[in-house]
Amino acid sequence: MNIFIGETIGTMLLVLLGDGVVANVCLAKTKGNNSGWIVISAGWGFAVAVAVYVAGWASGAHINPAVTVGMAAIGELCPKDVPVYLAGQFFGGFLGAVLVWLAYLPHWAPTDDKAAKLGVFCTAPEIRHTAGNLICEIIGTAVLLIGVLGISNTNNGLAGGIGPYAVGILVFSIGLSLGGPTGYAINPARDLAPRVAHALLPIAGKGGSDWSYAWIPVVGPILGAVMGAVLYSVLFSGLTALQTPL
């Protein structure tokens, strides 16, 4: 029960604050309208840090199916726990998206751009190129797993109180450096669950939910997570830590 509740609350907060910053930047007549990509990337980074601080003690705060699958692939998570993690993550992602819709309720109708409304909930590429978009998501999520495993490595001395903050910086960095092509989903629950919410909610003036693209932010992060986790495990296995951690 700890796992399900922790992942539900953590992912809900992640999506509420992450999709919330996109809504603030992209929807019409908000205080943050058109404030730009750095604001979005920072908002997502802070969202991750807050979510990990809140839920980390209960479930480890994977808040991302790709992280869960990556950890299971290298033996850091019992396979029987994977479905519980995924259920909490997708349920939390859906709840977070509903809360964003409610928080910005008066702003959907004045926003004419249907793509901007969809972009609050899920990602879309700037240039549609199946192979390129998939590769970008693979690379971004591989970096995420390598970073998370490095931060959580006890030899670094970051696994305690500063760990969630460091993970937030990691996601901020990925957004700034690798987020341009696809919007860096790097998290199937962050993309698919809010996309479902977009399809179901009575959002004023919404368009389609772009289901033809929806598989890329799911498959790419899963592949990237496994690659990143395995790569970190192989490259750093057997190394001797420095006497004094950085």
TIZATI-321725 format. One line per 3 residues: number of its first residue (from 0); their letters; for each residue x, y, z of C-alpha. Coordinates in pm, whole numbers, m for minus. Example, Ala and Ser with C-alpha at 12.3 -4.5 7.8 and 13.67 -1.06 7.14 Angstrom:
<recs>
0 = AS = 1230:m450:780 ~ 1367:m106:714
</recs>
This chain:
<recs>
0 = MNI = 0:0:0 ~ 292:235:70 ~ 410:196:m288
3 = FIG = 72:266:m449 ~ m8:567:m230 ~ 342:711:m255
6 = ETI = 352:679:m634 ~ m1:813:m674 ~ 63:1124:m461
9 = GTM = 412:1178:m600 ~ 308:1150:m964 ~ m1:1360:m905
12 = LLV = 216:1641:m765 ~ 466:1599:m1048 ~ 197:1641:m1314
15 = LLG = 5:1910:m1126 ~ 312:2131:m1095 ~ 473:2027:m1425
18 = DGV = 167:2054:m1647 ~ 70:2354:m1437 ~ 377:2550:m1543
21 = VAN = 305:2466:m1907 ~ m50:2593:m1863 ~ 80:2914:m1706
24 = VCL = 312:2976:m2000 ~ 93:2859:m2288 ~ m268:2945:m2203
27 = AKT = m417:3285:m2272 ~ m455:3558:m2011 ~ m237:3398:m1741
30 = KGN = 21:3584:m1534 ~ 298:3376:m1691 ~ 182:3380:m2053
33 = NSG = 468:3353:m2304 ~ 735:3347:m2032 ~ 929:3083:m2222
36 = WIV = 1109:2752:m2224 ~ 1338:2823:m1930 ~ 1034:2878:m1708
39 = ISA = 883:2549:m1827 ~ 1207:2356:m1775 ~ 1257:2508:m1430
42 = GWG = 897:2434:m1334 ~ 934:2069:m1428 ~ 1262:2040:m1241
45 = FAV = 1111:2190:m927 ~ 805:1967:m969 ~ 1025:1657:m967
48 = AVA = 1213:1773:m657 ~ 892:1846:m465 ~ 735:1515:m566
51 = VYV = 1044:1317:m460 ~ 1064:1498:m126 ~ 696:1427:m58
54 = AGW = 680:1063:m168 ~ 1037:938:m152 ~ 1010:801:202
57 = ASG = 698:600:114 ~ 780:443:m221 ~ 1121:566:m331
60 = AHI = 937:815:m556 ~ 1005:662:m895 ~ 706:869:m1021
63 = NPA = 795:740:m1368 ~ 732:396:m1523 ~ 1061:423:m1711
66 = VTV = 1251:454:m1382 ~ 1060:158:m1241 ~ 1133:m62:m1544
69 = GMA = 1497:50:m1551 ~ 1544:m35:m1184 ~ 1380:m373:m1233
72 = AIG = 1606:m443:m1533 ~ 1919:m418:m1316 ~ 1777:m605:m1020
75 = ELC = 1717:m300:m800 ~ 1343:m367:m780 ~ 1146:m686:m725
78 = PKD = 947:m768:m1043 ~ 628:m834:m845 ~ 628:m471:m729
81 = VPV = 640:m329:m1083 ~ 261:m342:m1150 ~ 190:m162:m823
84 = YLA = 435:114:m912 ~ 285:151:m1260 ~ m73:160:m1131
87 = GQF = 7:438:m886 ~ 202:636:m1145 ~ m66:630:m1414
90 = FGG = m347:697:m1166 ~ m153:985:m1014 ~ m71:1127:m1355
93 = FLG = m438:1130:m1448 ~ m539:1297:m1121 ~ m271:1562:m1162
96 = AVL = m394:1644:m1512 ~ m751:1681:m1390 ~ m634:1922:m1119
99 = VWL = m448:2133:m1378 ~ m765:2153:m1586 ~ m957:2272:m1282
102 = AYL = m689:2519:m1170 ~ m690:2689:m1511 ~ m1062:2646:m1577
105 = PHW = m1133:3003:m1701 ~ m833:3001:m1938 ~ m924:2722:m2179
108 = APT = m1197:2906:m2365 ~ m993:3225:m2435 ~ m705:3013:m2571
111 = DDK = m758:2967:m2945 ~ m457:2744:m3006 ~ m570:2380:m2981
114 = AAK = m209:2256:m2992 ~ m124:2476:m2693 ~ m410:2324:m2497
117 = LGV = m293:1973:m2581 ~ 65:2074:m2497 ~ m41:2146:m2140
120 = FCT = m118:1776:m2100 ~ 135:1593:m2314 ~ 430:1632:m2548
123 = APE = 457:1678:m2923 ~ 764:1712:m3147 ~ 861:2037:m3313
126 = IRH = 957:1839:m3625 ~ 771:1512:m3678 ~ 1037:1254:m3751
129 = TAG = 958:913:m3606 ~ 1314:784:m3576 ~ 1453:1120:m3460
132 = NLI = 1177:1173:m3203 ~ 1220:820:m3067 ~ 1598:856:m3045
135 = CEI = 1564:1187:m2859 ~ 1336:1030:m2597 ~ 1571:732:m2564
138 = IGT = 1875:955:m2508 ~ 1696:1186:m2264 ~ 1566:900:m2052
141 = AVL = 1900:718:m2056 ~ 2056:1035:m1915 ~ 1780:1048:m1654
144 = LIG = 1853:694:m1533 ~ 2229:742:m1536 ~ 2182:1061:m1337
147 = VLG = 1937:911:m1088 ~ 2163:611:m1026 ~ 2461:839:m983
150 = ISN = 2279:1067:m741 ~ 2148:772:m538 ~ 2492:608:m525
153 = TNN = 2589:628:m159 ~ 2951:695:m255 ~ 2843:1042:m365
156 = GLA = 2689:1131:m31 ~ 2382:1279:m205 ~ 2122:1016:m126
159 = GGI = 1990:1196:183 ~ 1822:1534:212 ~ 1982:1689:m95
162 = GPY = 1907:1392:m322 ~ 1560:1504:m442 ~ 1694:1853:m510
165 = AVG = 1973:1703:m721 ~ 1721:1496:m919 ~ 1525:1815:m984
168 = ILV = 1841:1981:m1119 ~ 1896:1675:m1339 ~ 1548:1707:m1493
171 = FSI = 1597:2084:m1534 ~ 1922:2013:m1718 ~ 1762:1753:m1945
174 = GLS = 1486:1998:m2031 ~ 1728:2276:m2118 ~ 1971:2060:m2314
177 = LGG = 1762:1782:m2470 ~ 1402:1903:m2450 ~ 1389:2105:m2771
180 = PTG = 1303:1833:m3026 ~ 1018:1652:m2846 ~ 940:1837:m2524
183 = YAI = 1122:1566:m2324 ~ 847:1342:m2196 ~ 1106:1098:m2048
186 = NPA = 814:957:m1849 ~ 525:751:m1992 ~ 292:832:m1700
189 = RDL = 359:1204:m1734 ~ 258:1188:m2102 ~ 4:908:m2152
192 = APR = m211:958:m1842 ~ m261:1334:m1903 ~ m321:1260:m2272
195 = VAH = m607:1032:m2168 ~ m733:1310:m1940 ~ m723:1553:m2234
198 = ALL = m931:1311:m2439 ~ m1191:1261:m2163 ~ m1223:1604:m2002
201 = PIA = m1471:1865:m2133 ~ m1195:2114:m2219 ~ m1337:2419:m2397
204 = GKG = m1235:2431:m2762 ~ m995:2139:m2749 ~ m874:1949:m3055
207 = GSD = m760:1591:m3095 ~ m525:1413:m2856 ~ m263:1319:m3121
210 = WSY = m281:943:m3064 ~ m61:871:m3366 ~ 236:1017:m3172
213 = AWI = 140:885:m2829 ~ 347:564:m2851 ~ 680:748:m2881
216 = PVV = 673:907:m2531 ~ 599:558:m2395 ~ 832:332:m2591
219 = GPI = 1125:577:m2610 ~ 1151:636:m2233 ~ 1120:263:m2154
222 = LGA = 1399:174:m2397 ~ 1614:463:m2278 ~ 1566:376:m1913
225 = VMG = 1676:16:m1960 ~ 1975:125:m2168 ~ 2079:392:m1918
228 = AVL = 2040:168:m1614 ~ 2231:m121:m1771 ~ 2503:112:m1900
231 = YSV = 2554:269:m1556 ~ 2563:m71:m1388 ~ 2815:m212:m1635
234 = LFS = 3047:89:m1647 ~ 3062:150:m1273 ~ 3055:m207:m1145
237 = GLT = 3370:m302:m961 ~ 3509:51:m935 ~ 3659:160:m605
240 = ALQ = 3524:479:m453 ~ 3750:767:m359 ~ 3828:793:10
243 = TPL = 3648:1128:31 ~ 3318:1167:m160 ~ 3279:1482:m370
</recs>
